[in-house]
Amino acid sequence: MLKLTKGRRLWMKWRMLFIPDGPFGDRARGKLYEPYLKKFGKNFKVGSQAYIFNPNGLEVGDNVYIGFNSYLGQGEIELKDEVLIGNFVSITASNHLMKDGSFRFGGYKAEKITVGKGTWLGAQSSIMAGVTIGSSCLVASGAIVTKSFEDDCVIGGVPATKISTIEKFKEKYGI
Ligand SMILES: CC(C)(COP(=O)(O)OP(=O)(O)OC[C@H]1O[C@@H](n2cnc3c(N)ncnc32)[C@H](O)[C@@H]1OP(=O)(O)O)[C@@H](O)C(=O)NCCC(=O)NCCS
């Protein structure tokens, strides 16, 4: 794994400017990130304007997709095989701490986030530090996920709760 220095970050961002939208561009962005990832599988794709702040802390399985304008921040994040991330999703595995009554220079505490195989994070959802989401889950659009969930859940709301099951979702859509 290559360490992401300030210079390399700048170089990568500059190269990103010239990568087009669409499946070819998504794969090209994935390829650009790969040398900096802690671990990666095949066919990693990253939508345009998505930003991975700390690729050195990110592990991705096979066929992971990160949608347009999503943000993966500080801390350790693991995305298992076939995780599908929608648009404007935020995954940040750390919280600021307080010093002298202020959060500005209080440092931060990181806690790993894990997203299970085949899970879909809907548009504009946010995943908080320390959360583990099971496999085959659906995180509904706009959810703020503050605690962990088992496999096969439909999760939604603020703060997110289990709103349905994947079994019901499959019945509804005849899958
Ligand atoms: C979750 C989703 C798929 C709908 O799933 P569904 O199983 O068809 O859900 P239903 O419409 O039957 O709703 C089931 C319950 O969840 C609630 N619900 C649905 N979407 C919700 C949301 N985004 N937030 C909170 N609650 C939600 C419904 O109100 C319903 O509640 P009720 O049982 O009390 O009436 C859809 O709302 C969603 O969020 N899709 C994501 C779209 C997206 O992000 N697209 C970007 C492309 S990557």
The ligand as an SDF file (V2000), in Angstrom:
LIG
                    3D

 48 50  0  0  0  0  0  0  0  0999 V2000
  -36.2330    2.0280    1.2760 C   0  0  0  0  0  0  0  0  0  0  0  0
  -36.8370    2.1430   -0.1080 C   0  0  0  0  0  0  0  0  0  0  0  0
  -36.0890    1.2900   -1.1210 C   0  0  0  0  0  0  0  0  0  0  0  0
  -38.2790    1.6960   -0.0770 C   0  0  0  0  0  0  0  0  0  0  0  0
  -38.3030    0.3210    0.3040 O   0  0  0  0  0  0  0  0  0  0  0  0
  -39.6780   -0.4670    0.4040 P   0  0  0  0  0  0  0  0  0  0  0  0
  -39.4440   -1.7910    1.0240 O   0  0  0  0  0  0  0  0  0  0  0  0
  -40.3600   -0.4100   -0.9260 O   0  0  0  0  0  0  0  0  0  0  0  0
  -40.3980    0.4180    1.4730 O   0  0  0  0  0  0  0  0  0  0  0  0
  -41.8880    0.8200    1.5950 P   0  0  0  0  0  0  0  0  0  0  0  0
  -42.1680    1.9640    0.6710 O   0  0  0  0  0  0  0  0  0  0  0  0
  -42.7740   -0.4090    1.4970 O   0  0  0  0  0  0  0  0  0  0  0  0
  -41.8900    1.3350    3.0790 O   0  0  0  0  0  0  0  0  0  0  0  0
  -41.7280    0.5100    4.2030 C   0  0  0  0  0  0  0  0  0  0  0  0
  -41.7580    1.4320    5.4140 C   0  0  0  0  0  0  0  0  0  0  0  0
  -40.5120    2.1700    5.4380 O   0  0  0  0  0  0  0  0  0  0  0  0
  -40.7840    3.5740    5.4030 C   0  0  0  0  0  0  0  0  0  0  0  0
  -39.7630    4.2140    4.5620 N   0  0  0  0  0  0  0  0  0  0  0  0
  -39.5460    4.0320    3.2530 C   0  0  0  0  0  0  0  0  0  0  0  0
  -38.5110    4.7750    2.8560 N   0  0  0  0  0  0  0  0  0  0  0  0
  -38.0630    5.4490    3.9410 C   0  0  0  0  0  0  0  0  0  0  0  0
  -37.0210    6.3840    4.1610 C   0  0  0  0  0  0  0  0  0  0  0  0
  -36.2100    6.7710    3.1630 N   0  0  0  0  0  0  0  0  0  0  0  0
  -36.8380    6.8470    5.4090 N   0  0  0  0  0  0  0  0  0  0  0  0
  -37.6420    6.4720    6.4210 C   0  0  0  0  0  0  0  0  0  0  0  0
  -38.6690    5.5920    6.2730 N   0  0  0  0  0  0  0  0  0  0  0  0
  -38.8630    5.0870    5.0440 C   0  0  0  0  0  0  0  0  0  0  0  0
  -42.1660    3.7020    4.7750 C   0  0  0  0  0  0  0  0  0  0  0  0
  -42.7970    4.9130    5.1660 O   0  0  0  0  0  0  0  0  0  0  0  0
  -42.8570    2.4860    5.3460 C   0  0  0  0  0  0  0  0  0  0  0  0
  -43.2620    2.7220    6.6740 O   0  0  0  0  0  0  0  0  0  0  0  0
  -44.6610    2.1290    7.2180 P   0  0  0  0  0  0  0  0  0  0  0  0
  -44.5030    0.6300    7.1620 O   0  0  0  0  0  0  0  0  0  0  0  0
  -44.7290    2.6670    8.6120 O   0  0  0  0  0  0  0  0  0  0  0  0
  -45.7160    2.6350    6.3010 O   0  0  0  0  0  0  0  0  0  0  0  0
  -36.8290    3.6090   -0.6060 C   0  0  0  0  0  0  0  0  0  0  0  0
  -37.6320    4.4190    0.2480 O   0  0  0  0  0  0  0  0  0  0  0  0
  -35.4200    4.1960   -0.6120 C   0  0  0  0  0  0  0  0  0  0  0  0
  -34.9590    4.8260    0.3300 O   0  0  0  0  0  0  0  0  0  0  0  0
  -34.7410    4.0020   -1.7440 N   0  0  0  0  0  0  0  0  0  0  0  0
  -33.3850    4.5100   -1.9200 C   0  0  0  0  0  0  0  0  0  0  0  0
  -33.3320    5.2570   -3.2390 C   0  0  0  0  0  0  0  0  0  0  0  0
  -31.9420    5.7520   -3.5210 C   0  0  0  0  0  0  0  0  0  0  0  0
  -31.1860    6.0450   -2.6370 O   0  0  0  0  0  0  0  0  0  0  0  0
  -31.6200    5.8370   -4.7790 N   0  0  0  0  0  0  0  0  0  0  0  0
  -30.2950    6.2580   -5.1820 C   0  0  0  0  0  0  0  0  0  0  0  0
  -29.7680    5.3400   -6.2130 C   0  0  0  0  0  0  0  0  0  0  0  0
  -28.2990    4.5130   -5.6670 S   0  0  0  0  0  0  0  0  0  0  0  0
  1  2  1  0
  2  3  1  0
  2  4  1  0
  2 36  1  0
  4  5  1  0
  5  6  1  0
  6  7  2  0
  6  8  1  0
  6  9  1  0
  9 10  1  0
 10 11  2  0
 10 12  1  0
 10 13  1  0
 13 14  1  0
 14 15  1  0
 15 16  1  0
 15 30  1  0
 16 17  1  0
 17 18  1  0
 17 28  1  0
 18 19  1  0
 18 27  1  0
 19 20  2  0
 20 21  1  0
 21 22  1  0
 21 27  2  0
 22 23  1  0
 22 24  2  0
 24 25  1  0
 25 26  2  0
 26 27  1  0
 28 29  1  0
 28 30  1  0
 30 31  1  0
 31 32  1  0
 32 33  2  0
 32 34  1  0
 32 35  1  0
 36 37  1  0
 36 38  1  0
 38 39  2  0
 38 40  1  0
 40 41  1  0
 41 42  1  0
 42 43  1  0
 43 44  2  0
 43 45  1  0
 45 46  1  0
 46 47  1  0
 47 48  1  0
M  END
$$$$
